[in-house]
Amino acid sequence: MKKLIISIVTICLLLSVNFVFAEEGLSEKQSEAVSLMNDLNIFEGVTEEKASEPVTRAEFAKIIVKVIGGSDSLSASPKRIFSDVLIDNDAAASIEYLYERGIMAGYGKAEFKPDSVIALGEAVKVLVAITGYTTWAEQQGGYPNGYYALAVSNDMLRGVSGGVGEQIAYVDAAVMIQNVLESKNYLTTTGYQNSSPQYSSANDKEYMSYALNIYRYSGIMEACGSMSMYSALEQYDEGTVKIGGELFETEKDDLDKYLGMKVKAYYRADESGYHIMHIVPEKSVKVVEVQSDEAGEDVSKSQFKYYENNRLKTIDISKDAIFIYNGKRLDVVADGDLQTENGSVRLISNDNGSTYDVVVIKNYETFVVDKAIATDSTVNFKYDRGSLKLHSDNDIQPKFIQDGQEVDFSSISSGSVLSIALSKNTDGDRLAEVLISNNQVTATPKKFLSINGRKGVQLEDGTEYEYTIDYIQRLEDRQQATYEPVIGSEGTFYIDVFNKLAGYSISTAAKNYAYVVKCYYDENTEEGVIRLFTKEGAMENFNLSDKITYNNKKTDKSEIPELLKKSSPDGTVNQLIVCSTTENGFVKKIQTAENKTSESYYIAAEDEFILNAHPKNGQGVASGLRFYKNMAENKPFSFVDGQTIQFMVPTDKKNEKAYKIATKLSSTDVALPAPLYLYDAGAAGNLGAVVSNTASEGKYSTPAIVEEVWQTLDEDDMEVTEIVFVGGQSVLAGDDIIYDQPTTNWKDRVDYSNVKVNDLKKGDVIQYTTSNERVEMLRVVVRADDVGPIRIDGDNIQLNGNMIADVISVSTNGRTAMVKYFDRNGSEVTQTMLVNSTTYRYDSTDGEVYNSSAADLRPGDKILINSYWWSPKLVVIFR
């Protein structure tokens, strides 16, 4: 009866629809089969495009040798068996191996026809042979019908159609071989009876396990390297994955995309462990992946909305769903976590249900690099975004990627645009995937336009860039150093890896300005020197040319120092100038500002460079000099420690009350006079400032963090105490310091008035005033080992006070935090704080102070906030 059924099936198959090579792309099953063959090293580099090409008999011979695990047994010096297969043919050894085992034979007079395309019937005969069923196929009628019928009975042809004489392509070979590898329909020899071999088909292993020691295992991928869906503390070495509780090794670097999915893993087992060769999601898995620009506005942790073909769709998320944010599980999930700036949300249903039980969020935040410090892997960011130490010393495991390849920290430089996916776990190391773009385009913008509903710009060559969310927000906030492209003016465009515009600066104007630090003329040598702090942020010495154009008049170099003094209201040389220099280091042109200080306020024309009226501080005291107009420097900013040059966009180009001055903490050996405020707004509306961050005479400084206190010698070789601050600044202590505490009626304020200069240690935060460049008055704001209760002190928190507060929560974008403190009457108050300033973190475990950023804030931290809770000057995290 079985023989009759097989014969009927055979006739039906021989009359079936003719085989057709895939012309419209591969089916899911075909694509999976080709991928599996490549990963198991049965195919060599067969792409989906090549998969539709026909397979020659020689190629098929090489493939079959790999299927049966015979590669290590091939002869290094194959014999010439067939007249048309020379011994130098790369398939000669494989053909010899299969011929000797009766698996493949030739035609007529010793011909193999290696270059002929193998027919479906021939391929079937080979597969039947390797599974041990040749005798049975011969009993069913032999070649071709008996073999074809047995192949159908054993499911070898599932997914393949065509007549026995039709040619096959790689994709057909892949599907048939996968059917064989995953089948238990093969015969093994169990012994001999009357000199005849005895066979058994009772197999507990699949053919690939029997022949190749390759197995299949199914389960949910729970971890991949340092990524985990269950615990932030769970992490493994790179190349280790955890599936269904079992650990596997792999050399593949893209398996993290399966995190949270139920997968089928093909692995080779040997004495060193289990080695994954191929992974594919189980058929029960449903995945919806939504890119940032496809997500709907109204998303939550229970329901996710997205657009597909301009139609809004909704996905329900299980109440017990697991959320993975940038590689680590989120124990506390906010709706905002599903709103990504750049990246994706992947929703997974492992049981083919309508409710999704795993949500994998990848969110990249954009940063433009100001400075990359290789010694400790710290990146300082532009636009008051703080800094981040991308190193395991900071409990961060970074992975740097550029152009799709893993690189190291050295690929980051000033102007790089980083897209950072940083995990939010509070336990264990955080993960940071850092995508690096060094794409800086110099071009001229043509017009503004809308791209995907967001603002964008088109360049003269037709290239279009959408603004990043961060760039849009900075423009809306009128943030300092943030510029919008100026139509028709050439500039530099900072492009991220997603081909979006993250920042912009107008190309440097023809005028070149600098701050004069020193200028002198030596009558003996008849040489003059001018020392400038340039707009590039460098101290440089230049020689004075014999004849200098000074304010449009040819002038002898010997007169320049005195002329500079005359043009400065206080008689000093220190001032801002426009200058021209030569390549061999000479200054040939100097322009000083036209004095307009006698006027209340003078609005300069576009071609004027003027010295405007003195600005006054809150007490009505003139506090500096104001230069205004037409020395446009359009870089975001450059700075030196303590003394800063920074260039900003004024919110109102006619009313200077909105102008800002910013300072940065870093390190340098440069000291500029203080206090001095010099401004410049160019044609593009940019503002430049030189401002001292050191304490001015008689005025408390911005708080500074103590690095160490030591004894040193002053310029008169007298022993003196020096306070060195984090960032490299320092100040000498005066002989009779007044230890001050602010007069206030705030409750629960810690009294540090008994703490003297030599009691200070690393992490303590102080303020001070100076007299004759030495500390005159000193107040301790907070001690690192005695932060004390939550309190406010200072004269006015809105102006110059210091607040210690507890962090309750941090926003999803890491820029704002909810903090808690007690008011003047002892009542508890919560307040939102914007963190966009210089930030440090004191770590009580090792007593060290680290560069930090808003992204480092965690609930439970105690923080010092200096002035302006909505935009503080300095934030120190105590942990």
C-alpha positions in Angstrom: 0.0 0.0 0.0 2.8 2.4 0.9 4.5 1.6 -2.4 1.4 2.5 -4.3 1.0 5.8 -2.4 4.6 6.7 -3.1 4.2 6.0 -6.8 1.1 8.2 -7.0 2.9 11.0 -5.2 5.8 10.6 -7.6 3.7 10.9 -10.7 2.0 14.0 -9.3 5.3 15.7 -8.5 6.7 14.9 -11.9 3.8 16.7 -13.4 4.0 19.6 -11.0 4.5 23.3 -11.9 7.9 23.9 -13.5 10.6 25.2 -11.3 11.2 29.0 -11.7 14.2 30.9 -10.3 13.3 33.5 -7.8 12.9 36.8 -9.6 11.1 38.9 -7.0 13.2 38.3 -4.0 13.4 35.3 -1.7 10.6 34.1 0.6 11.2 34.2 4.3 11.9 30.5 4.4 14.3 30.7 1.4 16.1 33.7 2.9 16.5 31.9 6.3 17.9 28.8 4.6 20.5 30.7 2.6 21.5 32.6 5.8 21.8 29.3 7.7 24.0 27.8 5.1 26.4 30.7 5.2 26.5 30.7 9.0 27.2 27.0 9.1 30.0 27.5 6.6 28.3 25.2 4.1 28.0 28.1 1.6 30.7 30.6 1.1 29.5 34.2 0.7 26.2 33.4 -1.1 24.2 36.6 -0.9 20.5 36.8 -1.5 21.3 38.2 -5.0 23.6 35.3 -5.8 21.1 32.8 -4.3 19.1 32.7 -7.5 22.0 31.7 -9.6 22.3 28.1 -10.7 24.6 25.6 -8.9 27.1 23.6 -10.9 27.8 20.0 -10.2 31.3 20.8 -9.0 30.0 23.4 -6.5 27.3 21.0 -5.3 30.0 18.4 -4.6 32.0 20.9 -2.4 28.7 21.8 -0.6 27.8 18.1 0.1 31.3 17.3 1.5 30.7 20.1 4.1 27.1 18.8 4.9 28.4 15.4 5.8 31.5 16.7 7.7 34.1 15.4 5.3 36.2 18.5 4.8 39.0 17.4 7.1 39.2 14.0 5.3 39.8 15.4 1.8 43.0 14.3 0.0 45.7 16.9 -0.4 46.7 15.2 -3.7 43.4 14.0 -5.3 43.5 11.4 -8.1 42.2 12.1 -11.6 39.0 10.0 -11.7 37.1 11.8 -14.4 38.5 12.9 -17.8 37.0 16.4 -17.4 38.1 17.0 -13.8 41.8 17.9 -13.6 43.6 17.5 -10.3 44.1 21.3 -10.0 40.3 21.8 -10.1 39.3 23.3 -6.7 36.5 20.7 -6.5 38.7 17.7 -7.4 39.2 16.5 -3.9 35.5 16.8 -3.0 34.5 14.9 -6.2 37.0 12.1 -5.4 35.7 11.9 -1.8 32.0 11.5 -2.9 32.8 9.2 -5.8 34.7 6.8 -3.5 31.7 6.7 -1.1 29.2 6.1 -3.9 27.5 9.4 -3.3 28.1 11.1 -6.6 29.0 9.5 -10.0 29.7 10.6 -13.5 28.3 10.2 -17.0 29.1 7.6 -19.7 32.8 7.5 -20.5 34.2 8.8 -17.3 32.8 12.3 -17.5 31.7 14.3 -14.5 30.5 17.5 -16.2 31.7 19.7 -13.4 30.6 23.0 -15.0 27.1 21.7 -15.8 24.2 22.9 -13.7 23.0 20.1 -11.4 19.4 19.0 -12.0 16.9 18.6 -9.2 16.7 14.8 -9.6 20.5 14.6 -9.3 20.6 16.7 -6.2 17.8 14.5 -4.7 19.8 11.3 -5.4 22.8 12.8 -3.6 20.7 13.8 -0.5 19.1 10.4 -0.4 22.5 8.8 -0.5 24.0 10.8 2.3 21.0 9.9 4.6 21.6 6.2 3.9 18.4 5.4 1.9 19.9 4.5 -1.5 18.9 0.8 -1.2 15.3 1.8 -0.4 15.2 4.3 -3.3 16.4 1.6 -5.7 13.7 -0.7 -4.4 11.1 2.0 -5.2 12.1 2.1 -8.8 15.6 3.6 -8.8 16.7 6.8 -10.5 14.9 9.2 -10.8 11.4 8.2 -9.6 12.4 6.0 -6.6 14.7 8.7 -5.2 12.2 11.5 -5.8 9.5 9.6 -4.1 11.6 8.8 -1.0 12.8 12.4 -0.8 9.1 13.5 -0.7 8.3 10.9 1.9 11.2 12.1 4.1 10.3 15.8 3.7 13.5 16.7 1.8 11.6 18.7 -0.8 9.5 20.8 1.5 9.6 24.3 0.1 11.0 23.3 -3.3 9.1 22.4 -6.5 10.0 21.4 -10.0 10.6 18.3 -12.2 13.6 16.0 -11.8 15.3 17.3 -14.9 15.1 21.0 -14.0 18.1 23.0 -12.9 18.4 24.2 -9.3 19.7 27.4 -7.8 21.6 27.9 -4.6 18.4 28.8 -2.8 16.9 25.4 -3.7 20.0 23.6 -2.5 19.8 25.6 0.7 16.2 24.7 1.4 16.7 21.0 0.7 19.9 20.8 2.8 18.2 22.6 5.7 15.4 20.0 5.5 17.9 17.2 5.7 20.0 18.8 8.5 17.0 19.3 10.7 15.5 15.9 10.1 15.8 12.7 12.0 15.1 10.6 8.8 18.5 9.0 8.2 19.9 5.5 8.6 22.7 4.4 10.8 24.4 1.1 10.8 23.8 -0.8 14.0 25.6 -4.1 13.2 25.8 -7.0 10.8 23.8 -10.2 10.4 24.9 -12.9 8.0 27.5 -10.4 6.6 24.7 -7.9 5.8 24.6 -4.5 7.5 21.7 -3.8 9.8 20.2 -0.3 9.8 18.2 1.8 12.2 16.1 4.9 11.6 15.3 5.3 15.3 17.3 8.5 15.8 17.2 10.9 18.8 19.5 13.4 17.1 18.9 15.5 14.0 21.2 14.8 11.1 23.3 17.9 11.7 24.0 16.7 15.2 24.9 13.3 13.9 27.2 14.5 11.1 28.4 17.9 12.2 27.9 18.0 16.0 25.6 21.0 15.5 22.5 21.3 17.7 19.4 23.5 18.0 18.3 25.1 21.2 15.2 27.3 21.8 14.6 29.9 24.5 14.4 33.6 25.2 17.7 35.6 24.8 18.0 36.9 28.3 21.5 38.5 28.1 24.0 39.4 25.4 27.4 40.5 26.7 26.9 43.3 29.2 23.2 43.7 28.2 20.5 42.0 30.2 16.7 41.9 30.3 16.4 40.7 33.9 19.0 42.5 36.1 21.3 45.5 35.7 23.9 43.6 37.7 23.9 40.6 35.2 26.6 41.0 32.6 29.0 38.7 30.8 32.0 39.0 28.7 31.7 40.2 25.1 30.8 37.3 22.9 28.7 35.5 25.6 24.9 35.2 25.3 22.4 33.7 27.6 19.4 31.9 26.1 16.8 30.1 28.2 19.2 30.0 31.1 22.1 28.5 29.1 25.3 30.3 28.3 26.7 30.2 24.7 29.8 31.7 23.1 29.7 33.5 19.8 31.9 35.5 17.5 29.0 37.3 16.0 28.7 41.0 17.0 25.1 41.7 16.1 23.2 39.3 18.4 22.0 42.0 20.7 19.1 42.7 18.3 17.6 39.5 19.5 17.6 40.5 23.2 14.2 39.7 24.7 13.1 37.5 21.8 12.4 33.7 21.8 15.0 32.4 19.4 16.3 29.2 17.8 20.0 28.9 18.2 22.2 26.6 16.1 25.4 25.8 18.0 28.4 23.6 17.8 29.3 21.7 20.9 32.9 20.8 21.8 35.1 20.4 24.8 35.4 24.2 25.2 31.7 24.9 25.3 28.7 25.8 23.1 29.5 28.0 20.2 26.6 29.8 18.4 26.8 29.7 14.6 23.3 30.9 13.7 20.3 32.5 15.4 16.8 33.1 14.1 13.6 34.2 16.0 11.0 31.5 16.6 7.9 31.6 14.3 5.8 32.5 17.3 7.6 35.8 17.8 6.0 39.0 16.6 8.2 42.1 16.4 7.2 45.7 15.7 10.1 48.1 15.4 9.3 51.8 15.3 11.9 54.5 14.5 11.8 57.8 16.4 10.3 59.7 13.5 7.5 57.1 13.1 6.3 57.2 16.8 3.1 58.9 17.7 3.0 61.7 20.3 0.7 60.0 22.7 2.7 57.0 23.9 2.8 55.4 27.3 4.1 52.3 29.1 0.8 50.6 28.6 0.1 51.6 25.0 2.3 52.6 22.1 1.2 54.5 19.1 3.0 54.8 15.8 2.5 55.6 12.1 2.6 53.1 9.3 1.9 54.3 5.8 0.5 57.5 7.3 -2.0 55.6 9.4 -1.9 55.7 13.2 -1.7 52.3 14.8 -1.8 51.3 18.5 -0.1 48.5 20.3 -1.0 47.3 23.8 1.8 46.6 26.2 1.4 44.0 29.0 1.2 45.3 32.5 4.0 42.9 33.4 6.1 43.8 30.4 9.9 44.0 30.7 11.4 47.3 29.5 15.1 47.4 28.4 16.5 50.9 28.0 19.8 51.1 26.1 20.8 47.6 27.1 19.7 47.4 30.7 16.4 46.6 32.4 14.4 49.6 33.6 12.8 48.8 37.0 11.0 52.1 37.2 9.4 53.1 33.8 8.1 56.5 32.9 6.0 57.2 29.8 8.7 59.6 28.6 11.2 56.6 28.4 9.3 55.5 25.2 9.8 58.9 23.6 13.1 58.6 21.8 15.1 61.5 20.3 17.1 59.3 17.9 16.7 55.6 17.9 13.9 53.1 18.1 11.4 51.2 20.2 11.2 47.5 19.5 8.0 45.7 20.8 8.1 42.0 21.1 5.4 39.4 21.6 6.9 36.0 22.1 3.6 34.0 22.0 2.2 35.6 18.8 -0.3 37.4 21.0 -1.8 40.9 20.6 -0.3 42.2 23.8 3.5 42.8 23.7 5.5 41.6 26.7 9.0 43.0 26.0 9.9 46.6 25.0 13.5 47.3 23.9 14.2 51.0 23.8 17.3 52.4 22.1 17.6 56.2 22.5 20.6 58.2 21.4 21.1 61.7 22.8 23.1 64.1 20.7 26.2 66.0 21.9 28.8 68.2 20.1 32.3 67.8 21.5 34.2 70.8 22.7 37.2 68.9 24.0 38.2 65.2 24.2 40.7 64.4 26.9 42.3 61.1 26.1 44.2 60.7 29.4 41.1 59.9 31.3 38.6 59.4 28.4 36.6 62.5 29.4 34.6 64.4 26.8 33.6 68.1 27.4 30.6 69.1 25.5 29.6 72.3 23.8 26.5 74.3 24.7 26.7 73.8 28.4 26.0 70.1 28.2 28.7 69.4 30.8 31.1 66.5 30.5 31.1 62.7 30.6 33.9 60.3 31.5 33.5 57.4 29.1 35.5 54.9 31.1 35.0 52.0 33.5 36.5 54.1 36.2 33.2 56.0 36.0 31.1 52.8 36.1 30.5 53.2 32.4 31.2 50.5 29.8 31.5 52.4 26.5 31.4 51.0 23.0 32.7 53.4 20.3 31.4 53.0 16.8 32.3 55.0 13.7 31.2 54.2 10.2 29.7 50.9 11.4 33.1 49.7 12.8 34.1 49.5 16.5 36.8 52.0 17.3 38.4 53.6 20.4 38.2 56.9 22.2 40.9 58.4 20.0 38.4 58.8 17.1 36.7 61.6 19.1 38.0 65.1 18.6 36.8 68.7 18.9 33.7 69.1 16.7 32.8 65.5 16.7 29.0 64.9 17.0 28.3 62.0 19.4 25.0 60.1 19.6 25.2 58.4 23.0 22.8 55.7 24.1 23.4 55.6 27.9 21.6 53.1 30.1 19.7 54.4 33.2 20.4 51.6 35.6 21.4 52.7 39.1 23.0 49.4 40.0 26.0 48.0 38.2 27.9 49.5 35.3 26.0 51.7 32.9 26.3 51.0 29.2 27.2 53.6 26.7 27.0 53.0 22.9 28.7 56.0 21.4 28.2 56.6 17.7 30.8 59.0 16.4 30.4 61.4 13.5 33.2 63.6 12.3 31.1 64.9 9.4 31.5 68.7 9.4 30.2 70.3 6.2 31.3 73.7 5.1 28.6 75.1 2.8 26.2 78.0 2.2 22.5 77.6 3.4 19.9 78.4 0.7 16.6 78.3 2.5 14.7 76.9 5.6 12.2 74.1 5.1 10.2 71.5 7.0 11.4 67.9 7.0 9.3 65.2 8.6 7.4 68.0 10.4 10.5 69.5 11.9 12.6 72.5 11.0 15.4 71.9 8.5 17.7 73.7 6.1 18.6 73.3 2.4 22.1 74.0 1.2 22.9 75.6 -2.1 23.9 72.2 -3.6 20.4 70.8 -2.7 21.4 68.8 0.3 18.8 68.9 3.1 19.3 68.5 6.8 16.7 68.1 9.5 17.5 69.7 12.9 18.0 67.4 15.9 15.6 67.8 18.7 18.4 69.1 21.0 19.4 71.7 18.4 15.7 72.9 18.0 15.4 73.1 21.8 18.6 75.2 22.1 17.4 77.6 19.5 14.0 78.0 21.2 15.7 78.5 24.5 18.0 81.1 22.9 20.9 79.3 24.4 24.3 80.9 24.4 26.6 79.8 21.6 23.8 78.3 19.6 23.3 79.8 16.1 20.8 79.2 13.4 22.2 79.1 9.8 22.4 82.5 8.2 20.9 82.2 4.7 23.5 83.1 2.1 26.4 83.1 4.6 28.9 80.2 4.5 29.1 78.2 7.7 30.1 74.9 9.2 27.3 72.3 9.7 27.9 69.6 12.4 26.1 66.5 11.2 25.3 63.4 13.4 25.3 59.8 12.3 21.6 60.0 11.5 22.4 62.7 9.0 20.7 65.4 11.1 22.0 68.9 11.9 23.3 69.0 15.5 25.0 72.4 15.4 26.1 75.3 13.2 28.7 78.0 13.1 29.2 80.8 10.6 32.6 80.7 8.9 35.2 82.9 10.6 34.9 86.5 9.5 37.8 88.2 7.6 38.4 90.4 10.7 40.6 88.8 13.3 40.4 90.0 16.8 42.4 89.3 19.9 42.8 90.4 23.5 46.0 92.3 24.2 47.7 90.8 27.3 51.1 92.7 27.0 52.8 95.1 24.6 56.2 96.7 24.8 59.0 98.3 22.8 62.7 97.9 23.6 64.6 101.0 22.5 67.9 99.2 22.7 67.0 96.5 20.3 64.4 98.6 18.5 62.1 95.7 18.6 58.5 95.6 19.7 56.4 92.6 20.9 52.7 92.2 21.5 51.2 89.3 23.3 47.7 88.3 22.3 45.0 85.9 23.5 43.6 85.0 20.1 40.1 84.1 19.1 41.3 80.5 18.7 41.9 80.5 22.5 45.7 80.5 22.3 48.4 82.8 23.8 50.7 84.0 21.0 53.6 86.5 20.8 53.9 88.6 17.7 56.5 91.1 16.6 55.5 94.6 15.7 56.1 95.5 12.1 58.2 98.6 11.4 55.2 100.5 10.1 51.9 99.5 11.5 48.5 100.7 10.3 47.0 101.8 13.6 43.4 103.0 13.4 43.8 103.5 9.6 47.1 105.5 10.0 50.6 104.4 9.3 52.4 104.4 12.6 55.9 103.6 13.8 56.1 100.5 16.0 57.7 102.4 18.9 54.5 104.4 19.4 52.2 101.4 19.6 52.4 100.6 23.4 51.5 104.2 24.4 48.8 104.5 21.8 47.2 101.3 23.1 47.3 102.8 26.6 45.7 106.0 25.4 42.8 104.1 23.8 42.1 102.2 27.0 40.1 104.3 29.5 42.0 103.0 32.5 45.4 103.5 31.0 46.3 99.9 30.7 47.3 98.0 27.6 44.8 95.2 28.2 42.0 95.6 25.7 40.3 94.0 22.7 41.6 94.8 19.2 41.1 93.9 15.6 44.4 93.0 14.0 46.1 91.6 11.0 49.1 89.3 11.3 51.6 87.8 8.8 52.6 84.2 8.4 56.1 85.0 9.8 54.7 86.3 13.0 54.3 90.1 12.6 51.4 92.3 13.4 50.8 94.8 10.6 47.4 96.3 11.4 45.7 97.2 14.6 42.3 98.8 15.1 40.9 99.8 18.5 37.3 100.7 19.3 36.0 104.2 18.8 35.3 105.6 22.2 31.6 106.0 22.8 31.7 105.7 26.6 30.4 109.2 27.1 27.1 108.3 25.6 24.4 106.5 27.6 24.2 103.8 25.0 25.3 103.8 21.4 23.9 101.5 18.8 26.7 100.9 16.3 26.2 100.5 12.6 27.3 97.4 10.8 30.7 98.7 9.9 31.6 100.2 13.3 33.8 98.9 16.0 33.1 101.0 19.1 33.7 101.1 22.8 30.3 101.5 24.5 29.2 102.8 27.9 30.3 101.0 31.0 27.8 98.4 32.2 26.8 98.6 35.8 26.2 95.8 38.2 23.2 95.3 40.5 24.5 98.0 42.9 24.9 100.5 40.1 28.7 100.3 40.0 30.4 100.3 36.7 32.0 96.8 36.4 33.8 96.7 33.2 34.2 97.9 29.6 31.8 97.2 26.8 33.0 96.7 23.2 30.2 96.3 20.7 29.8 95.5 17.0 31.6 94.0 14.0 34.3 91.7 15.3 32.3 88.6 14.5 33.7 85.3 15.7 31.2 82.7 15.1 32.7 79.6 16.7 30.5 78.3 19.5 33.2 79.2 22.1 36.7 78.7 23.2 38.0 79.2 26.7 40.9 79.1 29.0 40.6 78.1 32.6 39.2 80.5 35.1 39.6 83.2 32.5 37.2 82.6 29.7 36.5 83.8 26.2 33.1 82.7 25.2 31.0 83.7 22.2 27.2 83.8 22.5 24.1 84.9 20.7 22.3 87.8 22.4 18.5 87.4 22.6 18.0 91.1 21.9 20.6 92.7 19.7 19.6 96.2 20.7 19.2 95.7 24.5 22.2 94.3 26.2 20.4 93.5 29.4 19.7 90.0 28.0 23.4 89.3 27.3 25.1 86.6 29.2 28.6 85.9 30.4 29.7 82.3 30.9 32.8 80.9 32.5 34.3 77.4 32.3 36.5 75.5 34.7 39.6 73.8 33.1 43.3 74.2 33.5 45.9 76.6 32.1 48.9 78.6 33.0 47.4 81.8 31.6 46.2 84.6 33.9 44.3 87.5 32.5 43.5 90.7 34.4 40.3 90.7 36.4 37.7 91.9 36.6 37.2 92.8 32.9 34.2 92.3 30.7 34.7 92.8 26.9 31.8 92.2 24.5 31.6 92.0 20.8 28.6 91.5 18.5 29.2 91.0 14.8 27.0 91.1 11.8 25.5 87.7 12.6 24.7 89.0 16.1 27.3 87.1 18.0 28.6 88.2 21.4 32.1 87.6 22.7 33.2 88.0 26.3 36.5 87.9 28.2 35.7 87.4 31.8 37.6 86.4 34.9 36.4 83.4 36.9 38.8 84.2 39.8 37.5 86.2 42.7 37.4 89.9 42.1 38.6 92.2 44.8 36.2 92.3 47.7 33.6 90.1 46.0 32.8 86.5 46.7 33.8 84.1 43.9 31.7 81.4 42.3 32.2 78.4 44.6 35.3 76.3 43.8 36.1 72.7 44.8 39.3 72.1 46.7 41.8 69.6 45.2 44.4 70.1 47.9 46.1 72.6 50.2 49.8 72.8 50.4 52.7 75.0 51.4 54.7 76.6 48.6 57.0 79.7 48.0 55.7 83.0 46.7 57.6 85.3 44.3 59.6 86.6 47.2 60.6 83.0 48.2 58.4 83.3 51.3 56.5 80.3 52.5 52.8 80.6 51.8 49.7 78.4 51.8 48.2 77.7 48.3 44.7 76.4 47.7 44.6 74.3 44.5 41.1 73.7 43.0 39.7 70.9 40.9 40.4 72.0 37.3 43.8 73.4 38.0 43.2 76.9 39.3 44.8 78.0 42.5 45.0 81.0 44.9 47.4 82.0 47.6 46.1 82.4 51.2 46.5 85.8 52.8 48.1 86.2 56.2 45.0 87.1 58.2 42.0 85.4 56.5 38.6 86.4 57.8 36.5 83.2 58.2 33.0 84.3 57.3 29.6 82.7 57.4 26.7 84.5 55.8 24.2 86.3 58.0 20.9 84.4 57.5 17.9 83.2 59.4 17.6 79.9 57.4 17.0 77.0 59.8 19.3 74.0 60.1 22.3 75.6 58.4 25.6 74.0 59.3 28.1 76.4 60.8 31.5 75.9 59.2 33.1 79.1 60.7 35.6 77.1 62.7 37.0 75.5 59.6 40.4 77.1 58.7 42.3 77.1 55.5 44.6 74.2 56.5 41.6 72.1 57.5 40.4 72.1 53.9 40.6 68.8 52.0 39.6 67.4 48.6 36.0 67.8 47.8 35.3 70.7 50.1 33.6 73.6 48.4 34.5 77.2 49.3 33.9 80.8 48.3 36.4 83.6 48.9 37.3 87.2 48.2 40.8 88.5 47.4 42.9 91.5 48.2 46.2 92.0 46.5 45.6 88.7 44.7 45.4 86.7 48.0 42.5 85.3 49.9 41.1 87.9 52.3 37.8 86.4 53.3 36.8 82.7 53.1 33.5 80.9 53.7 33.0 77.1 53.6 30.0 76.3 51.6 29.9 72.6 52.3 32.4 69.9 53.5 32.5 66.7 51.5 32.4 64.5 54.6 29.8 66.6 56.4 27.2 67.7 53.9 24.8 68.3 56.7 21.0 68.6 56.6 19.1 70.0 53.7 19.5 73.7 54.0 19.9 77.0 52.1 22.4 79.6 53.0 23.7 82.8 51.3 22.3 86.2 51.0 19.8 85.5 48.3 19.4 82.1 46.5 18.1 83.9 43.4 21.4 85.9 43.2 24.3 84.4 45.0 23.2 81.8 47.5 24.1 78.1 47.9 21.5 75.4 48.3 22.0 71.8 49.4 19.1 69.7 48.2 18.1 66.0 47.7 17.4 64.8 44.2 14.0 63.2 44.1 13.8 62.4 40.4 15.6 63.1 37.1 13.8 63.9 33.8 13.9 61.5 30.9 16.2 63.7 29.0 18.5 64.2 32.0 18.4 68.0 31.8 16.1 68.8 34.7 15.8 67.3 38.2 13.2 67.5 40.9 14.9 68.5 44.1 13.7 68.8 47.7 14.9 71.3 50.4 13.5 73.2 53.4 12.5 76.9 53.1 13.3 79.7 55.6 10.5 78.5 57.9 11.5 74.9 57.8 8.8 73.8 55.5 9.6 71.2 52.9 9.7 72.4 49.3 10.1 70.7 46.0 11.4 72.5 42.9 12.4 71.7 39.4 16.1 72.5 38.6 17.6 72.9 35.1 21.2 71.5 35.1 23.1 73.0 32.2 26.2 74.2 34.0 29.6 73.0 35.1 29.1 69.8 37.1 31.3 67.7 39.3 30.8 64.6 41.4 32.4 63.9 44.7 32.6 60.1 45.3 32.8 59.2 49.0 34.0 55.7 48.3 37.4 56.9 47.0 37.4 60.6 48.0 37.9 61.6 44.4 36.3 64.4 42.5 35.2 63.6 38.9 34.0 65.7 36.0 30.3 65.0 35.7 27.2 66.1 33.9 23.4 66.3 34.3 23.2 62.8 32.9 25.0 61.6 36.1 22.3 62.7 38.5 20.5 59.9 40.4 17.6 60.0 42.8 18.9 60.1 46.3 22.0 62.2 45.5 22.7 65.3 47.6 23.7 68.2 45.5 25.1 71.7 46.0 23.5 74.3 43.8 25.2 77.7 43.5 22.7 80.4 42.5 19.7 80.3 40.3 17.9 77.0 40.9 16.5 77.2 37.3 20.0 77.6 35.8 22.8 77.3 38.4 26.4 78.3 37.9 27.8 75.3 39.5 26.5 71.9 40.6 28.3 69.4 42.8 27.0 65.9 43.3 27.8 64.3 46.7 27.5 60.5 46.5 
